[in-house]
Amino acid sequence: VLSGCGVYDGTEIHEASAILVHLSRGGAEVQMYAPDVPQMHVIDHSKGQPAEAETRNVLVESARIARGKIASLAKLTTADHDAVIFPGGFGAAKNLSTFAVDGKDCKVNKEVERVLKDFHKAGKPIGLCCISPVLAAKVLSGAEVTVGHEEEEGGKWPYAGTAGAIKELGGKHCVKEAVLSLTPFYEAHVDTKNKVVTTPAFMCETALHHIFDGIGAMVKNVLKLTGK
């Protein structure tokens, strides 16, 4: 499920690409979706500032990543899929929810909320990375997720405050690294009860290959939980 195209106002493109590579390697068939709604705003990524007079549609922008093969999120059903995965990027906090503006008091897009609840009710796995675990924390009360560390540690974890917000949303935060470790699931957290799998990705200032590997751990465990 995509949220636009570009880290500051949509889907983080490297995360989406990494997810697709790992899904392909895992032999999964993939269908991409996005809500057919206007973006909260448009960011000029060369300046990091809003483009005041510009408006864009989340589905239309997400189609750039999907190479045109994408459908409205309203068409996504649990009957047609074994799992659902949400990449990060500020679009998850701006277009899929209002977390970027409202924090713990945020609202989640009605279709995103429906999808999360439907997959949870059906016992089908949900994967999320970077900032998108806030969606699960908001919608699935008590879900265990990770966005990495809970302290900034000199700028290594610039969005560490998100961990506190997850707790306020009703979720349980589990501290994880963004780099490969000796744990069996590397640095993805697996909430086996709720079948929610999360990894920090770009919540950490680290090398791209560490982020790629962490996303791989998330995808691997999502696929494992499907039982196929």
C-alpha distance (Angstrom), angle and dihedral (degrees) to the residues before:
residue distance angle dihedral
V1 . . .
L2 3.81 . .
S3 3.80 129.9 .
G4 3.80 103.6 -161.6
C5 3.79 132.7 -63.1
G6 3.79 121.0 -68.2
V7 3.79 134.0 40.6
Y8 3.81 99.1 -104.8
D9 3.80 99.3 49.2
G10 3.81 105.5 11.8
T11 3.80 143.8 4.9
E12 3.81 119.2 -15.3
I13 3.80 98.5 -114.3
H14 3.83 97.3 -151.3
E15 3.81 90.1 52.8
A16 3.80 93.0 49.1
S17 3.80 90.9 48.0
A18 3.81 92.5 47.8
I19 3.80 91.2 50.3
L20 3.81 90.7 50.7
V21 3.82 92.6 48.7
H22 3.80 92.6 50.2
L23 3.81 92.2 45.3
S24 3.80 89.7 50.5
R25 3.80 91.1 49.5
G26 3.79 89.0 49.2
G27 3.80 91.1 55.0
A28 3.80 95.5 -113.8
E29 3.79 125.2 152.3
V30 3.79 110.3 -132.6
Q31 3.79 135.9 -154.3
M32 3.79 120.0 -176.9
Y33 3.79 126.1 -144.8
A34 3.80 138.8 178.3
P35 3.80 134.5 177.0
D36 3.79 114.3 -95.8
V37 3.81 95.0 -128.5
P38 3.82 137.7 113.7
Q39 3.80 117.8 -89.4
M40 3.80 116.2 -107.9
H41 3.81 86.4 -118.2
V42 3.80 140.9 -35.3
I43 3.80 121.6 -104.3
D44 3.80 123.6 -153.8
H45 3.81 96.3 -135.2
S46 3.81 92.4 -160.1
K47 3.81 89.8 61.8
G48 3.79 103.0 23.4
Q49 3.79 89.5 -129.0
P50 3.82 134.4 115.1
A51 3.81 117.3 -92.6
E52 3.78 95.4 -132.5
A53 3.81 102.4 -157.7
E54 3.82 97.0 39.5
T55 3.80 130.3 97.8
R56 3.81 128.9 -177.2
N57 3.79 138.0 -177.5
V58 3.82 119.4 -120.8
L59 3.81 94.8 -139.3
V60 3.81 93.6 46.7
E61 3.81 92.7 48.8
S62 3.82 92.7 44.9
A63 3.80 88.6 55.2
R64 3.82 87.2 70.7
I65 3.81 89.9 66.8
A66 3.81 93.0 39.4
R67 3.81 91.6 52.5
G68 3.79 87.0 -122.9
K69 3.80 96.0 -56.1
I70 3.79 100.1 115.3
A71 3.80 139.9 115.7
S72 3.78 136.6 -156.9
L73 3.79 112.9 -84.1
A74 3.82 88.0 -124.1
K75 3.82 87.0 73.9
L76 3.81 95.6 55.9
T77 3.82 112.7 108.7
T78 3.79 132.8 174.0
A79 3.80 90.4 -129.3
D80 3.80 90.8 67.9
H81 3.81 98.8 45.0
D82 3.79 141.7 50.6
A83 3.82 96.6 -151.8
V84 3.80 143.4 -2.5
I85 3.81 128.6 -136.8
F86 3.81 130.0 -164.4
P87 3.84 119.1 -161.0
G88 3.78 118.6 -152.4
G89 3.76 132.4 -118.8
F90 3.80 126.0 123.6
G91 3.80 88.5 -78.4
A92 3.81 87.9 78.5
A93 3.80 88.1 58.6
K94 3.82 96.3 37.7
N95 3.81 108.1 31.5
L96 3.81 104.9 21.3
S97 3.81 90.5 41.2
T98 3.80 141.2 -4.9
F99 3.82 93.4 -114.0
A100 3.81 93.2 121.0
V101 3.81 89.9 61.1
D102 3.80 105.2 25.4
G103 3.81 104.5 30.9
K104 3.81 112.2 -169.1
D105 3.81 90.1 3.7
C106 3.80 92.4 57.3
K107 3.78 126.6 135.5
V108 3.80 123.1 -137.2
N109 3.81 123.3 -136.5
K110 3.82 106.2 -96.1
E111 3.81 93.8 -123.6
V112 3.81 92.0 48.3
E113 3.80 89.6 49.9
R114 3.80 90.9 48.5
V115 3.79 92.8 50.4
L116 3.81 93.7 48.4
K117 3.79 92.8 48.1
D118 3.81 93.6 44.3
F119 3.81 94.7 50.7
H120 3.81 91.0 44.6
K121 3.81 92.0 49.9
A122 3.80 90.6 47.8
G123 3.81 91.3 51.6
K124 3.79 91.7 -119.6
P125 3.83 120.4 143.6
I126 3.79 124.5 -100.0
G127 3.81 121.4 -157.5
L128 3.81 123.7 -163.0
C129 3.79 135.1 169.4
C130 3.80 141.1 -171.2
I131 3.84 109.8 -3.9
S132 3.81 96.5 -12.7
P133 3.85 94.8 86.9
V134 3.82 86.4 79.2
L135 3.82 86.0 73.5
A136 3.80 91.6 60.6
A137 3.79 92.0 43.0
K138 3.81 90.4 54.5
V139 3.80 98.6 42.9
L140 3.82 103.0 31.7
S141 3.80 106.0 50.6
G142 3.78 112.9 -141.5
A143 3.80 95.9 13.2
E144 3.81 115.3 153.0
V145 3.81 113.3 -127.6
T146 3.78 140.5 157.0
V147 3.79 133.5 -140.6
G148 3.81 90.9 171.4
H149 3.80 122.3 -103.3
E150 3.80 131.1 8.7
E151 3.83 96.6 -138.9
E152 3.82 127.6 58.5
E153 3.81 93.1 -130.1
G154 3.78 96.8 -157.3
G155 3.78 95.4 -41.5
K156 3.81 98.0 -48.9
W157 3.81 89.2 113.5
P158 3.84 103.2 31.8
Y159 3.81 94.2 171.2
A160 3.82 96.8 45.8
G161 3.80 90.8 127.2
T162 3.79 88.0 73.4
A163 3.81 89.0 75.7
G164 3.80 90.0 64.4
A165 3.80 91.1 48.3
I166 3.81 90.1 52.8
K167 3.79 89.6 57.1
E168 3.81 90.3 48.8
L169 3.81 89.1 50.9
G170 3.79 89.5 58.0
G171 3.78 98.7 -100.4
K172 3.79 129.7 121.6
H173 3.80 115.8 -119.8
C174 3.80 120.4 -145.3
V175 3.81 118.9 -165.3
K176 3.81 113.3 -124.4
E177 3.79 136.6 168.2
A178 3.80 123.3 -120.0
V179 3.79 92.7 -139.0
L180 3.77 131.8 76.4
S181 3.80 112.7 -86.3
L182 3.77 138.7 173.0
T183 3.81 94.3 -93.2
P184 3.81 114.4 115.2
F185 3.80 93.2 -117.3
Y186 3.82 94.3 39.5
E187 3.80 104.9 -139.0
A188 3.74 104.0 -29.2
H189 3.79 116.8 108.3
V190 3.79 116.4 -134.7
D191 3.80 117.4 -156.5
T192 3.78 95.7 -164.6
K193 3.81 94.2 -175.0
N194 3.80 94.4 57.0
K195 3.82 96.3 25.4
V196 3.81 90.7 -126.2
V197 3.82 117.2 147.6
T198 3.82 121.3 -169.3
T199 3.81 139.6 173.9
P200 3.86 132.0 -175.7
A201 3.84 99.4 -125.3
F202 3.84 109.8 161.6
M203 3.80 93.3 3.4
C204 3.80 81.3 92.1
E205 3.80 128.6 61.6
T206 3.79 97.3 -128.4
A207 3.79 142.0 120.9
L208 3.79 117.3 -59.8
H209 3.81 93.6 -121.0
H210 3.82 90.4 58.7
I211 3.80 89.2 54.2
F212 3.80 90.3 46.9
D213 3.82 91.3 51.2
G214 3.80 93.4 46.9
I215 3.79 90.3 51.9
G216 3.79 87.7 49.0
A217 3.79 89.6 56.0
M218 3.80 89.9 51.3
V219 3.81 93.1 49.2
K220 3.81 92.3 45.2
N221 3.78 91.6 54.4
V222 3.80 93.6 44.5
L223 3.80 88.9 54.3
K224 3.80 91.0 45.9
L225 3.80 91.2 53.3
T226 3.80 91.1 55.2
G227 3.80 87.6 67.1
K228 3.79 91.5 -136.5
